[in-house]
Amino acid sequence: MYDFAIIGGGIVGLSVGKAILEKFPGAKVIVLEKEKDFASHQTGHNSGVIHSGLYYKPGSFKAKFARQGNESMVAFCQEHQIEHEVCGKVVVATNDEELPLLENLYKRGLNNQLVIKKICADQLKEIEPHVNGKAAIHVPMAGIVNYKKVSETLAKLIWERGGELKLNTKVEKVKEKGSDVEIDTNNGTIQAKMMINCAGLHSDRIAKLTGYHMDMKIVPFRGEYFKLKPEKRYLVKHLIYPVPNPSFPFLGVHFTRMIGGGVEAGPNAVLSLKREGYKKTDFHLGDFLEVMKYHGFWKLARKNVKEGFEEITRSLHKGKFVESLQNLIPEITINDLEPAPAGVRAQALKSDGSLVDDFYIIAGKRSIHVCNAPSPAATASLQIGSEIVRRLPAQKIVL
């Protein structure tokens, strides 16, 4: 009998395991991961940005946890000697129409207690000489890291503190009983006093297996990237973002410096035809039909027809993708880019077509389910771990 069973070996699940063992030394903890390695999906395909919390609604978990997570993630990397860099970023208005949006974003950042600065075109040129912009917000605390390395360190800490890590273990059935949870897997049955669902792309399915039917479903969106050829990396000094379109739920194509020296450009955002579909040709009939039968998806699609069409066009035509990048850096040409690995965002979508735009955590009888944890979840992972521990019902975790 385990005290805690955590489903999902991404950075959120591993952060929860670390937090539990810090709060309850000696607890019997097991982390179940269906893949052969930890951080195989959202974490391992992450752009590696240590976010600041600029974009998120003041008072939301995303705003609070990203701001706090920015500090705790940097401190964690320093403590464990994980390579990282607090390089800063600029959010750029490239035309007059975007200036009011930039001002609104600046006010939101101040409301989120961030130390940021509005800069003019000349000041932007000093920071990013090749960027086209009317004005920008400079966000000095943004950074970069390899979250897979962070996850490996978290797994090591769990193991050193007596936790158990079980790979190649897929959850097939969950039975929540009065005194424990019974978890059937392809590697046998696990019994635990409490289960924490951190299954990312499959978190809604694990919640449903446990008996919880919510007014939301995970819909996967693939983010496709290119990377700058080495001889063109000089064009990007920091992280360079456009002003986000307030009517579209993604940030737009941007430039991201990577730990290791590379520079990624992207992503566009298109519906993935498989929950773990990192290639354009990836297809899973069950995953596809599940989305096609979901009324919430069609309501979202109708509200974002123009933007969705533009994303699909960019996916199919490299030249259109390059045009979006040229809004920020006019010097970029189609020959400066080469393909880079894609990622998949696990986005919770309600039946009314609205996106769940905050982290979404629900409590069961003997379980807690993290049912929406897309970006900035990696940045906020240590804070999410602490929040899960805070929510654990004391009367049910007598060790």
Summary of the structure (lengths in Angstrom):
residues: 399
radius of gyration: 21.1
end to end distance: 10.8
largest distance: 64.8
contacts: 1406
relative contact order: 0.19
helix: 36%
strand: 28%
